[in-house]
Amino acid sequence: MRILLTGGAGYIGSALSLDLLARGHEVTVFDRLVFGLPFESPQAGLVVLKGDIRDAGALRVVVRGQDAVVHLAFASNDPSYPLSPDVAHAINIAPIPLL
């Protein structure tokens, strides 16, 4: 199965990415990579794409051909909220612009 993980390089996403790879799935990570990549790349079955879920055009491209999407993209560090409430809202709460 081909699985897209938004936020796949984050704390939970990176662990899930490796687990899915170990189970034989093809994994595409779509992440801003703000904190870098927490695992070795390249790996068989793994595609890492730097991008932002707020970019509807890029998101439409990466979702094509996927069998499943797991949405884990999240601005999770508390300081991000007061520093930029609009960005935190756009990433964490607003609908994903697929259509």
Rosetta constraint file for C-alpha pairs under 8 A:
AtomPair CA 1 CA 25 HARMONIC 5.15 0.50
AtomPair CA 1 CA 26 HARMONIC 6.14 0.50
AtomPair CA 1 CA 66 HARMONIC 7.98 0.50
AtomPair CA 1 CA 67 HARMONIC 6.13 0.50
AtomPair CA 1 CA 68 HARMONIC 7.81 0.50
AtomPair CA 2 CA 25 HARMONIC 6.08 0.50
AtomPair CA 2 CA 26 HARMONIC 4.70 0.50
AtomPair CA 2 CA 27 HARMONIC 5.94 0.50
AtomPair CA 2 CA 28 HARMONIC 7.58 0.50
AtomPair CA 2 CA 65 HARMONIC 7.62 0.50
AtomPair CA 2 CA 66 HARMONIC 5.11 0.50
AtomPair CA 2 CA 67 HARMONIC 5.17 0.50
AtomPair CA 2 CA 68 HARMONIC 6.65 0.50
AtomPair CA 3 CA 25 HARMONIC 7.13 0.50
AtomPair CA 3 CA 26 HARMONIC 6.18 0.50
AtomPair CA 3 CA 27 HARMONIC 5.00 0.50
AtomPair CA 3 CA 28 HARMONIC 6.21 0.50
AtomPair CA 3 CA 66 HARMONIC 5.70 0.50
AtomPair CA 3 CA 67 HARMONIC 5.87 0.50
AtomPair CA 3 CA 68 HARMONIC 4.88 0.50
AtomPair CA 3 CA 69 HARMONIC 5.74 0.50
AtomPair CA 3 CA 70 HARMONIC 7.37 0.50
AtomPair CA 4 CA 27 HARMONIC 5.93 0.50
AtomPair CA 4 CA 28 HARMONIC 4.72 0.50
AtomPair CA 4 CA 29 HARMONIC 6.03 0.50
AtomPair CA 4 CA 30 HARMONIC 7.19 0.50
AtomPair CA 4 CA 62 HARMONIC 7.80 0.50
AtomPair CA 4 CA 63 HARMONIC 6.89 0.50
AtomPair CA 4 CA 66 HARMONIC 6.32 0.50
AtomPair CA 4 CA 67 HARMONIC 7.99 0.50
AtomPair CA 4 CA 68 HARMONIC 6.27 0.50
AtomPair CA 4 CA 69 HARMONIC 4.71 0.50
AtomPair CA 4 CA 70 HARMONIC 6.21 0.50
AtomPair CA 5 CA 13 HARMONIC 6.93 0.50
AtomPair CA 5 CA 17 HARMONIC 7.55 0.50
AtomPair CA 5 CA 27 HARMONIC 7.20 0.50
AtomPair CA 5 CA 28 HARMONIC 6.12 0.50
AtomPair CA 5 CA 29 HARMONIC 4.97 0.50
AtomPair CA 5 CA 30 HARMONIC 6.11 0.50
AtomPair CA 5 CA 69 HARMONIC 5.98 0.50
AtomPair CA 5 CA 70 HARMONIC 4.95 0.50
AtomPair CA 5 CA 71 HARMONIC 6.04 0.50
AtomPair CA 5 CA 72 HARMONIC 6.71 0.50
AtomPair CA 6 CA 13 HARMONIC 7.89 0.50
AtomPair CA 6 CA 29 HARMONIC 6.10 0.50
AtomPair CA 6 CA 30 HARMONIC 4.80 0.50
AtomPair CA 6 CA 31 HARMONIC 5.90 0.50
AtomPair CA 6 CA 53 HARMONIC 7.34 0.50
AtomPair CA 6 CA 69 HARMONIC 7.57 0.50
AtomPair CA 6 CA 70 HARMONIC 6.42 0.50
AtomPair CA 6 CA 71 HARMONIC 5.01 0.50
AtomPair CA 6 CA 72 HARMONIC 5.33 0.50
AtomPair CA 6 CA 73 HARMONIC 5.09 0.50
AtomPair CA 7 CA 13 HARMONIC 5.89 0.50
AtomPair CA 7 CA 29 HARMONIC 6.89 0.50
AtomPair CA 7 CA 30 HARMONIC 6.04 0.50
AtomPair CA 7 CA 31 HARMONIC 4.75 0.50
AtomPair CA 7 CA 32 HARMONIC 7.55 0.50
AtomPair CA 7 CA 71 HARMONIC 6.99 0.50
AtomPair CA 7 CA 72 HARMONIC 4.85 0.50
AtomPair CA 7 CA 73 HARMONIC 3.83 0.50
AtomPair CA 7 CA 74 HARMONIC 6.88 0.50
AtomPair CA 8 CA 12 HARMONIC 7.53 0.50
AtomPair CA 8 CA 13 HARMONIC 3.91 0.50
AtomPair CA 8 CA 14 HARMONIC 5.34 0.50
AtomPair CA 8 CA 16 HARMONIC 7.59 0.50
AtomPair CA 8 CA 17 HARMONIC 6.38 0.50
AtomPair CA 8 CA 28 HARMONIC 7.96 0.50
AtomPair CA 8 CA 29 HARMONIC 4.77 0.50
AtomPair CA 8 CA 30 HARMONIC 6.23 0.50
AtomPair CA 8 CA 31 HARMONIC 6.13 0.50
AtomPair CA 8 CA 72 HARMONIC 6.80 0.50
AtomPair CA 8 CA 73 HARMONIC 7.42 0.50
AtomPair CA 9 CA 13 HARMONIC 5.42 0.50
AtomPair CA 9 CA 14 HARMONIC 4.69 0.50
AtomPair CA 9 CA 17 HARMONIC 7.99 0.50
AtomPair CA 9 CA 29 HARMONIC 6.77 0.50
AtomPair CA 9 CA 30 HARMONIC 7.89 0.50
AtomPair CA 9 CA 31 HARMONIC 6.21 0.50
AtomPair CA 9 CA 33 HARMONIC 6.58 0.50
AtomPair CA 9 CA 36 HARMONIC 7.57 0.50
AtomPair CA 9 CA 37 HARMONIC 5.77 0.50
AtomPair CA 9 CA 38 HARMONIC 6.40 0.50
AtomPair CA 10 CA 14 HARMONIC 5.50 0.50
AtomPair CA 10 CA 35 HARMONIC 7.95 0.50
AtomPair CA 10 CA 38 HARMONIC 7.75 0.50
AtomPair CA 10 CA 73 HARMONIC 7.82 0.50
AtomPair CA 11 CA 15 HARMONIC 6.90 0.50
AtomPair CA 12 CA 16 HARMONIC 6.20 0.50
AtomPair CA 12 CA 72 HARMONIC 7.72 0.50
AtomPair CA 13 CA 17 HARMONIC 5.88 0.50
AtomPair CA 13 CA 72 HARMONIC 6.46 0.50
AtomPair CA 14 CA 18 HARMONIC 6.40 0.50
AtomPair CA 14 CA 38 HARMONIC 6.66 0.50
AtomPair CA 14 CA 39 HARMONIC 7.18 0.50
AtomPair CA 15 CA 19 HARMONIC 6.26 0.50
AtomPair CA 16 CA 20 HARMONIC 6.03 0.50
AtomPair CA 17 CA 21 HARMONIC 6.20 0.50
AtomPair CA 17 CA 27 HARMONIC 6.57 0.50
AtomPair CA 17 CA 29 HARMONIC 7.70 0.50
AtomPair CA 18 CA 22 HARMONIC 6.14 0.50
AtomPair CA 19 CA 23 HARMONIC 6.35 0.50
AtomPair CA 20 CA 24 HARMONIC 6.55 0.50
AtomPair CA 20 CA 25 HARMONIC 5.49 0.50
AtomPair CA 20 CA 26 HARMONIC 7.61 0.50
AtomPair CA 20 CA 27 HARMONIC 7.11 0.50
AtomPair CA 21 CA 25 HARMONIC 5.14 0.50
AtomPair CA 21 CA 26 HARMONIC 6.37 0.50
AtomPair CA 21 CA 27 HARMONIC 6.65 0.50
AtomPair CA 21 CA 45 HARMONIC 6.68 0.50
AtomPair CA 21 CA 46 HARMONIC 7.38 0.50
AtomPair CA 24 CA 45 HARMONIC 7.95 0.50
AtomPair CA 25 CA 45 HARMONIC 6.98 0.50
AtomPair CA 26 CA 45 HARMONIC 4.54 0.50
AtomPair CA 26 CA 46 HARMONIC 6.07 0.50
AtomPair CA 27 CA 45 HARMONIC 6.08 0.50
AtomPair CA 27 CA 46 HARMONIC 4.96 0.50
AtomPair CA 27 CA 47 HARMONIC 6.31 0.50
AtomPair CA 28 CA 46 HARMONIC 5.87 0.50
AtomPair CA 28 CA 47 HARMONIC 4.64 0.50
AtomPair CA 28 CA 48 HARMONIC 5.82 0.50
AtomPair CA 28 CA 49 HARMONIC 7.31 0.50
AtomPair CA 29 CA 46 HARMONIC 7.61 0.50
AtomPair CA 29 CA 47 HARMONIC 6.17 0.50
AtomPair CA 29 CA 48 HARMONIC 4.74 0.50
AtomPair CA 29 CA 49 HARMONIC 5.95 0.50
AtomPair CA 30 CA 48 HARMONIC 6.32 0.50
AtomPair CA 30 CA 49 HARMONIC 4.96 0.50
AtomPair CA 30 CA 50 HARMONIC 5.87 0.50
AtomPair CA 30 CA 51 HARMONIC 5.90 0.50
AtomPair CA 30 CA 52 HARMONIC 7.45 0.50
AtomPair CA 30 CA 53 HARMONIC 7.96 0.50
AtomPair CA 30 CA 62 HARMONIC 7.74 0.50
AtomPair CA 31 CA 48 HARMONIC 7.85 0.50
AtomPair CA 31 CA 49 HARMONIC 6.56 0.50
AtomPair CA 31 CA 50 HARMONIC 5.23 0.50
AtomPair CA 31 CA 51 HARMONIC 5.32 0.50
AtomPair CA 31 CA 52 HARMONIC 6.25 0.50
AtomPair CA 31 CA 53 HARMONIC 7.86 0.50
AtomPair CA 31 CA 73 HARMONIC 7.21 0.50
AtomPair CA 32 CA 50 HARMONIC 5.26 0.50
AtomPair CA 32 CA 51 HARMONIC 4.95 0.50
AtomPair CA 32 CA 52 HARMONIC 5.46 0.50
AtomPair CA 33 CA 37 HARMONIC 6.33 0.50
AtomPair CA 33 CA 50 HARMONIC 6.30 0.50
AtomPair CA 33 CA 51 HARMONIC 7.95 0.50
AtomPair CA 41 CA 46 HARMONIC 7.65 0.50
AtomPair CA 41 CA 48 HARMONIC 7.93 0.50
AtomPair CA 42 CA 46 HARMONIC 6.75 0.50
AtomPair CA 42 CA 47 HARMONIC 7.58 0.50
AtomPair CA 51 CA 55 HARMONIC 7.61 0.50
AtomPair CA 51 CA 58 HARMONIC 7.25 0.50
AtomPair CA 52 CA 58 HARMONIC 7.83 0.50
AtomPair CA 52 CA 59 HARMONIC 7.79 0.50
AtomPair CA 53 CA 58 HARMONIC 7.79 0.50
AtomPair CA 53 CA 59 HARMONIC 6.07 0.50
AtomPair CA 53 CA 73 HARMONIC 7.53 0.50
AtomPair CA 53 CA 91 HARMONIC 7.24 0.50
AtomPair CA 53 CA 96 HARMONIC 6.99 0.50
AtomPair CA 54 CA 59 HARMONIC 7.92 0.50
AtomPair CA 54 CA 90 HARMONIC 7.13 0.50
AtomPair CA 54 CA 91 HARMONIC 6.91 0.50
AtomPair CA 54 CA 96 HARMONIC 7.13 0.50
AtomPair CA 54 CA 97 HARMONIC 7.15 0.50
AtomPair CA 55 CA 59 HARMONIC 6.17 0.50
AtomPair CA 55 CA 97 HARMONIC 7.94 0.50
AtomPair CA 56 CA 60 HARMONIC 6.11 0.50
AtomPair CA 56 CA 96 HARMONIC 7.81 0.50
AtomPair CA 56 CA 97 HARMONIC 5.32 0.50
AtomPair CA 56 CA 98 HARMONIC 6.03 0.50
AtomPair CA 57 CA 61 HARMONIC 6.50 0.50
AtomPair CA 58 CA 62 HARMONIC 6.35 0.50
AtomPair CA 59 CA 63 HARMONIC 6.09 0.50
AtomPair CA 59 CA 98 HARMONIC 6.81 0.50
AtomPair CA 60 CA 64 HARMONIC 6.60 0.50
AtomPair CA 60 CA 98 HARMONIC 5.93 0.50
AtomPair CA 60 CA 99 HARMONIC 7.95 0.50
AtomPair CA 62 CA 66 HARMONIC 7.96 0.50
AtomPair CA 63 CA 69 HARMONIC 7.56 0.50
AtomPair CA 73 CA 91 HARMONIC 7.09 0.50
AtomPair CA 73 CA 92 HARMONIC 7.48 0.50
AtomPair CA 74 CA 91 HARMONIC 5.93 0.50
AtomPair CA 74 CA 92 HARMONIC 5.28 0.50
AtomPair CA 75 CA 80 HARMONIC 6.89 0.50
AtomPair CA 75 CA 88 HARMONIC 5.88 0.50
AtomPair CA 75 CA 91 HARMONIC 6.43 0.50
AtomPair CA 75 CA 92 HARMONIC 6.41 0.50
AtomPair CA 76 CA 80 HARMONIC 7.56 0.50
AtomPair CA 77 CA 81 HARMONIC 7.87 0.50
AtomPair CA 78 CA 82 HARMONIC 7.92 0.50
AtomPair CA 79 CA 83 HARMONIC 6.27 0.50
AtomPair CA 80 CA 84 HARMONIC 5.85 0.50
AtomPair CA 80 CA 85 HARMONIC 7.24 0.50
AtomPair CA 80 CA 88 HARMONIC 6.53 0.50
AtomPair CA 81 CA 85 HARMONIC 4.79 0.50
AtomPair CA 81 CA 87 HARMONIC 7.92 0.50
AtomPair CA 81 CA 88 HARMONIC 5.64 0.50
AtomPair CA 84 CA 88 HARMONIC 6.36 0.50
AtomPair CA 85 CA 89 HARMONIC 6.02 0.50
AtomPair CA 86 CA 90 HARMONIC 6.06 0.50
AtomPair CA 87 CA 91 HARMONIC 6.18 0.50
AtomPair CA 88 CA 92 HARMONIC 5.79 0.50
AtomPair CA 88 CA 93 HARMONIC 7.75 0.50
AtomPair CA 89 CA 93 HARMONIC 5.10 0.50
AtomPair CA 89 CA 94 HARMONIC 6.17 0.50
AtomPair CA 90 CA 94 HARMONIC 4.95 0.50
AtomPair CA 90 CA 95 HARMONIC 7.96 0.50
